[in-house]
Amino acid sequence: MSGFDRLAQRLTARAKALAEAHAQSRRLERQGDETRWRRADLLWPTTAKG
């Protein structure tokens, strides 16, 4: 696997994490759930563990 392939793979994984966090945050917003502002996995989706 080339360096570019590894970079593309990391960027794809990062984009997926951001998209999933955004979708979850939007769902919580529609439900009126303010806990989304206290969830590290939604505030910093690319640095949260797991």
N, CA, C and O atoms as CSV, one atom per row, in Angstrom:
chain,resi,resn,atom,element,x,y,z
A,1,MET,N,N,0.860,-1.181,0.000
A,1,MET,CA,C,0.000,0.000,0.000
A,1,MET,C,C,0.902,1.237,0.000
A,1,MET,O,O,1.828,1.337,0.804
A,2,SER,N,N,0.632,2.150,-0.881
A,2,SER,CA,C,1.456,3.355,-0.995
A,2,SER,C,C,1.079,4.369,0.083
A,2,SER,O,O,0.060,4.239,0.761
A,3,GLY,N,N,1.926,5.370,0.216
A,3,GLY,CA,C,1.660,6.433,1.178
A,3,GLY,C,C,0.361,7.161,0.867
A,3,GLY,O,O,-0.382,7.547,1.770
A,4,PHE,N,N,0.099,7.341,-0.416
A,4,PHE,CA,C,-1.144,8.013,-0.801
A,4,PHE,C,C,-2.354,7.173,-0.418
A,4,PHE,O,O,-3.361,7.712,0.043
A,5,ASP,N,N,-2.268,5.863,-0.605
A,5,ASP,CA,C,-3.382,4.979,-0.238
A,5,ASP,C,C,-3.654,5.041,1.257
A,5,ASP,O,O,-4.810,5.061,1.681
A,6,ARG,N,N,-2.589,5.073,2.059
A,6,ARG,CA,C,-2.763,5.168,3.515
A,6,ARG,C,C,-3.394,6.503,3.898
A,6,ARG,O,O,-4.271,6.563,4.759
A,7,LEU,N,N,-2.935,7.572,3.249
A,7,LEU,CA,C,-3.511,8.893,3.506
A,7,LEU,C,C,-4.985,8.917,3.137
A,7,LEU,O,O,-5.813,9.411,3.903
A,8,ALA,N,N,-5.312,8.391,1.978
A,8,ALA,CA,C,-6.709,8.355,1.537
A,8,ALA,C,C,-7.559,7.545,2.508
A,8,ALA,O,O,-8.698,7.915,2.796
A,9,GLN,N,N,-7.016,6.450,3.010
A,9,GLN,CA,C,-7.749,5.610,3.961
A,9,GLN,C,C,-7.999,6.364,5.267
A,9,GLN,O,O,-9.098,6.307,5.818
A,10,ARG,N,N,-6.973,7.073,5.765
A,10,ARG,CA,C,-7.141,7.845,7.006
A,10,ARG,C,C,-8.148,8.977,6.818
A,10,ARG,O,O,-8.981,9.223,7.691
A,11,LEU,N,N,-8.071,9.664,5.684
A,11,LEU,CA,C,-9.009,10.759,5.425
A,11,LEU,C,C,-10.441,10.251,5.278
A,11,LEU,O,O,-11.384,10.907,5.721
A,12,THR,N,N,-10.601,9.102,4.667
A,12,THR,CA,C,-11.929,8.504,4.528
A,12,THR,C,C,-12.495,8.138,5.891
A,12,THR,O,O,-13.672,8.381,6.158
A,13,ALA,N,N,-11.673,7.557,6.755
A,13,ALA,CA,C,-12.119,7.199,8.106
A,13,ALA,C,C,-12.486,8.448,8.899
A,13,ALA,O,O,-13.467,8.453,9.643
A,14,ARG,N,N,-11.697,9.503,8.739
A,14,ARG,CA,C,-11.974,10.761,9.443
A,14,ARG,C,C,-13.288,11.377,8.958
A,14,ARG,O,O,-14.090,11.852,9.763
A,15,ALA,N,N,-13.502,11.368,7.653
A,15,ALA,CA,C,-14.745,11.907,7.092
A,15,ALA,C,C,-15.949,11.110,7.576
A,15,ALA,O,O,-17.000,11.682,7.863
A,16,LYS,N,N,-15.801,9.799,7.667
A,16,LYS,CA,C,-16.891,8.953,8.160
A,16,LYS,C,C,-17.214,9.287,9.615
A,16,LYS,O,O,-18.385,9.397,9.978
A,17,ALA,N,N,-16.186,9.448,10.450
A,17,ALA,CA,C,-16.403,9.792,11.860
A,17,ALA,C,C,-17.109,11.137,11.987
A,17,ALA,O,O,-18.022,11.288,12.799
A,18,LEU,N,N,-16.691,12.107,11.191
A,18,LEU,CA,C,-17.332,13.427,11.227
A,18,LEU,C,C,-18.790,13.355,10.786
A,18,LEU,O,O,-19.658,13.976,11.399
A,19,ALA,N,N,-19.056,12.608,9.738
A,19,ALA,CA,C,-20.431,12.482,9.233
A,19,ALA,C,C,-21.329,11.788,10.249
A,19,ALA,O,O,-22.471,12.199,10.453
A,20,GLU,N,N,-20.820,10.742,10.884
A,20,GLU,CA,C,-21.620,10.028,11.887
A,20,GLU,C,C,-21.901,10.914,13.092
A,20,GLU,O,O,-23.018,10.913,13.608
A,21,ALA,N,N,-20.907,11.670,13.548
A,21,ALA,CA,C,-21.105,12.570,14.684
A,21,ALA,C,C,-22.105,13.664,14.330
A,21,ALA,O,O,-22.949,14.027,15.150
A,22,HIS,N,N,-22.014,14.184,13.126
A,22,HIS,CA,C,-22.942,15.233,12.697
A,22,HIS,C,C,-24.376,14.697,12.647
A,22,HIS,O,O,-25.310,15.364,13.093
A,23,ALA,N,N,-24.538,13.510,12.111
A,23,ALA,CA,C,-25.879,12.913,12.030
A,23,ALA,C,C,-26.447,12.671,13.427
A,23,ALA,O,O,-27.622,12.942,13.674
A,24,GLN,N,N,-25.624,12.164,14.337
A,24,GLN,CA,C,-26.079,11.920,15.708
A,24,GLN,C,C,-26.444,13.237,16.393
A,24,GLN,O,O,-27.453,13.314,17.093
A,25,SER,N,N,-25.637,14.257,16.194
A,25,SER,CA,C,-25.918,15.560,16.784
A,25,SER,C,C,-27.227,16.136,16.251
A,25,SER,O,O,-28.008,16.709,17.011
A,26,ARG,N,N,-27.469,15.987,14.959
A,26,ARG,CA,C,-28.726,16.467,14.372
A,26,ARG,C,C,-29.927,15.723,14.938
A,26,ARG,O,O,-30.965,16.329,15.201
A,27,ARG,N,N,-29.791,14.400,15.129
A,27,ARG,CA,C,-30.888,13.621,15.727
A,27,ARG,C,C,-31.190,14.119,17.137
A,27,ARG,O,O,-32.352,14.304,17.500
A,28,LEU,N,N,-30.141,14.333,17.928
A,28,LEU,CA,C,-30.345,14.817,19.293
A,28,LEU,C,C,-30.948,16.220,19.290
A,28,LEU,O,O,-31.776,16.542,20.142
A,29,GLU,N,N,-30.537,17.049,18.342
A,29,GLU,CA,C,-31.087,18.399,18.235
A,29,GLU,C,C,-32.584,18.354,17.942
A,29,GLU,O,O,-33.360,19.089,18.552
A,30,ARG,N,N,-32.990,17.494,17.011
A,30,ARG,CA,C,-34.421,17.371,16.683
A,30,ARG,C,C,-35.227,16.896,17.884
A,30,ARG,O,O,-36.391,17.263,18.041
A,31,GLN,N,N,-34.605,16.081,18.731
A,31,GLN,CA,C,-35.297,15.563,19.911
A,31,GLN,C,C,-35.267,16.560,21.067
A,31,GLN,O,O,-35.886,16.325,22.105
A,32,GLY,N,N,-34.554,17.669,20.894
A,32,GLY,CA,C,-34.457,18.666,21.951
A,32,GLY,C,C,-33.514,18.249,23.063
A,32,GLY,O,O,-33.605,18.765,24.177
A,33,ASP,N,N,-32.617,17.328,22.780
A,33,ASP,CA,C,-31.686,16.805,23.782
A,33,ASP,C,C,-30.427,17.666,23.811
A,33,ASP,O,O,-29.619,17.623,22.883
A,34,GLU,N,N,-30.263,18.442,24.868
A,34,GLU,CA,C,-29.117,19.342,24.980
A,34,GLU,C,C,-27.842,18.634,25.437
A,34,GLU,O,O,-26.795,19.274,25.530
A,35,THR,N,N,-27.900,17.351,25.721
A,35,THR,CA,C,-26.689,16.642,26.153
A,35,THR,C,C,-25.662,16.547,25.035
A,35,THR,O,O,-24.506,16.206,25.285
A,36,ARG,N,N,-26.062,16.840,23.822
A,36,ARG,CA,C,-25.103,16.763,22.715
A,36,ARG,C,C,-23.939,17.722,22.925
A,36,ARG,O,O,-22.854,17.507,22.385
A,37,TRP,N,N,-24.156,18.783,23.710
A,37,TRP,CA,C,-23.080,19.745,23.970
A,37,TRP,C,C,-22.123,19.256,25.044
A,37,TRP,O,O,-21.082,19.874,25.269
A,38,ARG,N,N,-22.456,18.154,25.711
A,38,ARG,CA,C,-21.584,17.621,26.759
A,38,ARG,C,C,-20.956,16.291,26.364
A,38,ARG,O,O,-20.300,15.654,27.188
A,39,ARG,N,N,-21.141,15.872,25.150
A,39,ARG,CA,C,-20.615,14.578,24.696
A,39,ARG,C,C,-19.349,14.777,23.875
A,39,ARG,O,O,-19.379,15.342,22.782
A,40,ALA,N,N,-18.238,14.302,24.424
A,40,ALA,CA,C,-16.945,14.462,23.751
A,40,ALA,C,C,-16.939,13.805,22.378
A,40,ALA,O,O,-16.311,14.315,21.449
A,41,ASP,N,N,-17.637,12.670,22.241
A,41,ASP,CA,C,-17.630,11.980,20.947
A,41,ASP,C,C,-18.342,12.777,19.864
A,41,ASP,O,O,-18.116,12.546,18.676
A,42,LEU,N,N,-19.197,13.711,20.259
A,42,LEU,CA,C,-19.869,14.564,19.275
A,42,LEU,C,C,-19.137,15.894,19.088
A,42,LEU,O,O,-19.150,16.465,17.997
A,43,LEU,N,N,-18.501,16.384,20.152
A,43,LEU,CA,C,-17.779,17.648,20.052
A,43,LEU,C,C,-16.455,17.498,19.319
A,43,LEU,O,O,-16.068,18.363,18.534
A,44,TRP,N,N,-15.763,16.395,19.580
A,44,TRP,CA,C,-14.459,16.137,18.966
A,44,TRP,C,C,-14.441,14.721,18.398
A,44,TRP,O,O,-13.744,13.856,18.930
A,45,PRO,N,N,-15.186,14.470,17.339
A,45,PRO,CA,C,-15.332,13.103,16.831
A,45,PRO,C,C,-14.053,12.482,16.288
A,45,PRO,O,O,-13.941,11.257,16.234
A,46,THR,N,N,-13.104,13.287,15.892
A,46,THR,CA,C,-11.883,12.707,15.325
A,46,THR,C,C,-10.810,12.460,16.372
A,46,THR,O,O,-9.780,11.857,16.069
A,47,THR,N,N,-11.034,12.921,17.612
A,47,THR,CA,C,-10.038,12.705,18.658
A,47,THR,C,C,-10.556,11.813,19.772
A,47,THR,O,O,-9.775,11.359,20.609
A,48,ALA,N,N,-11.852,11.552,19.801
A,48,ALA,CA,C,-12.421,10.708,20.854
A,48,ALA,C,C,-11.962,9.263,20.674
A,48,ALA,O,O,-11.763,8.794,19.554
A,49,LYS,N,N,-11.800,8.581,21.782
A,49,LYS,CA,C,-11.382,7.179,21.724
A,49,LYS,C,C,-12.551,6.296,21.334
A,49,LYS,O,O,-13.706,6.577,21.656
A,50,GLY,N,N,-12.221,5.217,20.632
A,50,GLY,CA,C,-13.214,4.193,20.291
A,50,GLY,C,C,-14.196,4.657,19.313
A,50,GLY,O,O,-15.091,3.903,18.933
